[in-house]
Each structure stands twice: as C-alpha cells, then as structure tokens.
Amino acid sequence: MTTSSLELLWGTGERPSRGPKPGLTLDRIVTAAVAVADAEGLDAVSMRRVSTELGVGTMSLYRYVPGKTELLDLMLDRVQSESLPDAPPEPANWRTAVEQLARGHLALYRAHPWLLKVNEARSVLGPSTLRGLELCLSGLKGEHGMGLSDHETISVIVTVQSYVAGMARMEIQTAEAAKETGVSDEDFWEGQRPFLERAMASGDYPHMAQLAEDTFSREDDQFAFGLDRLLDGFETLVNARRASPDAD
C-alpha cells in the first residue's frame, strides 16, 4: 500500500506549484493516462508518454504524481467511478442487485480492457472503489438482501467478479487476437474446418461430432447462462439461511 496514492486519492496530496497557476492538473493527468491505456494498452502508459499527450515536460508530472505506480492507482479509481450511478439503485431484490453488479463489471472491462492486466490483489482503496463496494452492499444487505453473513456476502461479490473477469478475458483476448494477426475469428476457425471435419468423421470424437453448429457462437448467451446458474446457486444458500437463520 502506498501512502502517496492514498493522499492523492483522498485529496490530501495535490501538489501546489510555485508561481502562476499552471493549466496542468491531477485530473488532466489521470484522464490522459486512461486515454492512452484505452487506445494502446497498459504497457504504453509511462510518465513520458502522458506528458507528451499533455504537451508538457515529463518533470512537470512529478509535481503531481510521484510515479507510474501512483498514477495507476489513480487510473483504477477513476474508471471505477464511471460505472457508479449518481444515486444508490433500488433493485427489487438481491438477484437484481447481483446481476447489476455483474453486468456493470462486464461493461467496465469492455470499456477498459487493460484492467484485466492489472494485479488488484492489493488494491489501494480510493473514494470510487469504496463507493462501489458500498453500493454493492446496499443491494445485498438491504431490506431485500440475501440475509447472509458479512463473510458470505463479500464472498458473493468476489465470486461474481471472478466469473465476470474470466468471461471478459475470453472475449477481449479473442478481439485482441484478431487485431494482432489481422485474421478475423471467423476466418481463423474456417481455416481449421477441413481438419476438424476429418476428425469428426473418424468416429473418435462422437460427443463433439454431435454438437450443434452454433454451440460456440453465442457469447452473450454464455455469459447470461453462467450468471443465472450462479444466481441459482446463491438462491439455494439464501433459502437455506432463511429456513434456518442460526445455521453456520
């Protein structure tokens, strides 16, 4: 955990400059860094590159941000704020709250694919991150909540986020492969068709040979299917807790 990042995130670390007030601000720096990451990936983000985008000297950035580590912490909190509503949502029940959580995270990954490459095992908790968690908890522990323990409720959030990250990674890597190779996903699989047809005709793969033509072609359906099964599993636990509130 970096104290510098926390000071900047919570408004205690803005570095005032001497002399006339410059046009450069911490907000502009973070905005430029996010734009570079969105366009070219996380590896393209550096203090030098961001300063070039802003049309200032690299050393100017260090008056506001100590380095790339702190800049990344600020970027993470910034993009988290994009998915937050102006007011807490009022879901009809906890299933709606969990679905909103899942689809909100999927939209975030789609908007900022570089998030999948960030090690968030020790996230620096800024205002947007905490507000996002608070909104999640309001849906899972409110009047129409799950009735689970605090540990179980956090485990629900972690499980959903992990599922979404896995599905988003598959989707984003597919798009990246097409971009990097210049070969569309359709053309890639079409190139394998003659070999796969011979393999299926061999009789060695009877179950695969019986699969429908569109088995692997509906990503949105796959996401919804997996999410519904998670929700069904959670509902089994919720119902058990309601039937026996004192159960471990």
N, C-alpha and C positions, 0 to 999 in steps of 0.2 A: 504494500500500500504506500502511495506517495503523498506526503503532506502537501506538496506543491499543487498536485492535481486537485486535492480536496479544497484547498484555499481558493483556487481558480473557479471550481465548480460552484462553491457556495458563496462566491462574491467577496472573498477577503483577500484575493491575490492579484487583482488587477494592478498592473504596474504603471504608475503615473510617469509620464515623461517630463523632462525639463524643457523649458522654452515653450513656444507656441503649441497649441493643441494640434496633434497630427490627425490626418484622416484615417490612419490605421487604428483599428480596434480589435479586441479579442474576438468579438463576434464575427468580424470580417475574415479574420484568420481561420477560424473554425469552418466558416462557410466555404471558403476557398479550398480548404483541405478535404472536406467532404465531397466537393465537386470533382476534385482530382481523383479521389478514390472511386467515385461512382463511374467516372469515364474510363479510367485506366487501371484500376485495381489498387490494392493497398500498398503494393511494392513501389508504386510510382510516387507515393507521398513522402516527401522529405522537406526539411525546413527550407532548403534551397529552392525546390520546385514551387512550394507555396509562395515564397517571396517573389518568385518570377511571375506567378499568376497575379499577384497583387501589385506588381510594378515597383517593389521596394527592395532595398538591400537586405540580404539574409540576416545580418546582425540586428536589423530593426525588429525582427520577430522575437528575438530573445529578450527584448524588454517586456514582452507579454507572456511568452511561453518558454520555460526552461529548455525544452527539447521535444523530440518526437514522441517519447513515452507519454508525457503530459498532454501533448496535442491529441494523441489517440484517445486518451481518457475523455477529453472534451468532445471529440467527434462521436464517441459512443453515446454519451449522454444527449448530445444534440439530436441524433437520429431517433433516439428513443422518444423524444418529445413529439416527433411527427405523428406517432400513432396514438397519442393521447387525446381524448375528447376534451372539450372546454369544460364540461361538467361530468360528474360521475354518471355512467349509464344506469338505467333502471331495468335490468333484464327480468323477464317474467320468472325465471328460475335459474338454478345453478347450471343446468345444461346449456342454457343460452349464454351464460357468462363464460363458461369454458370454451364454447365454440367461438365466441368473440375473441377470446384470448388467442386461440389457435390461428384463426384467420388473420388477426391483426399481426401476429408474428410472421406469418407467411408473406403478407404484403410487405412487411419491413425487409425481409430477406430479398424479395423480388426487386425492391427499390434500391437496395444497397447490398449487392451480392458479396462484397468484401467482408461483410460481417461474419461470414462463415469461416474466414481465415483468422479471426481474432480469438486469442486464448482468453476466455472470460471466466476462467476458474477462480480468479481473484479480482472480480470486478470492483472498481472504485465507484462507490455508490453516490451519485450526484442527485440533484433535485428531480430530474426527469425520471431516472431509474426508480427512485423511491416512490414517486407519484404513480408510476406504472404499477408497481407492486401493490400500492395502497388500493388502486382501482381494481386490481385482480382480487384482492382480499375482500373488498366490499361486495363483490358478486358471489364469492364462495363462502363467506361467513356472515352475510347479512340475513335479513328476515327470511329470504327464500334460499338460504345457503345449504351447504352439504351436511352440516352438523358433525363434521369430523374434528379430530384433534388438530392442534396447530401444526404438529409434525406431519400429519397426514395431508393437511391442506397444502402445505409447501411442497410435499411430495407429488401432489396432483399437478401443481404448476410446473415442477421440474420435468415430470413425465410428459406433459403436453408439449413443453418447449423442446424437449429432446426429440419427440416424434416429428414436430414441425421442422426442426433443423435437418433431420435425416431426409425428409421428403423434399425440402428446399434444396439440399445439396445435390440430390439426384437430378432435379430439374435444372439447376444452374449449371452443373457440370456438363449436362447434355448440350445446353446452349453454348457453353464455352468451347466444347469440342468442335462444334460446327463452325464457330468463329475462327478458331485457331487453325483448323485444317482446310477450311473452305469447302468442306463436304457436308451437305445437309444430313440430318438424321435419317431422312427417308432414303437418300442415296446410299448412305453407309449400310443400312440394313438390306437394301436392294442388292448391293454387291455380294452379300452373303447368301442370298436366296438360293442359287444353284447348289451350293454345298449343303445348305440346310435341307433342301428338298430331297437330296440323295440320302442324307442321314435319316430323315423321317421315313423314307421309303424302305430303308433297310430293315425295319421292324425292331431295331434295337432300342427305340425310344417310344414305346406305344402310348404312354400317357401324354407326352409332349405332342405327338402326332395328332392327337385328338383335340388339342386346344383350338378354340375359335380364332378366326383370322384377326379379330380386333382385341385379343386378350391383353396386349401390352400397350394399346394405343390411347387410353383414356386416363391421363394423369390426374385431372380434376376429380374423376370418379374414384380413383385410387385413394386420393387424399381424403375425400369425404367418407369413403368406406372405412378406412383406418381410424379416422376421428370418431365415427359413430361407434365403432367397436370399443374404443377407449371409453367413450361416454357410457356405453352399456356396462362395461366393467366397473366404472366408478359408481354407477347406479346400484349395482349389486351390493357394493360396500355401504353406500348411503342407506339403502333399505335395511341392511343388517344392523347398522348403528341405531336406526330409528326403532327397530323392533327390540333391540337390547341395548339401551343407552349406556349401560355400565360395562359392556364388553370391551376387552382390551383391543 
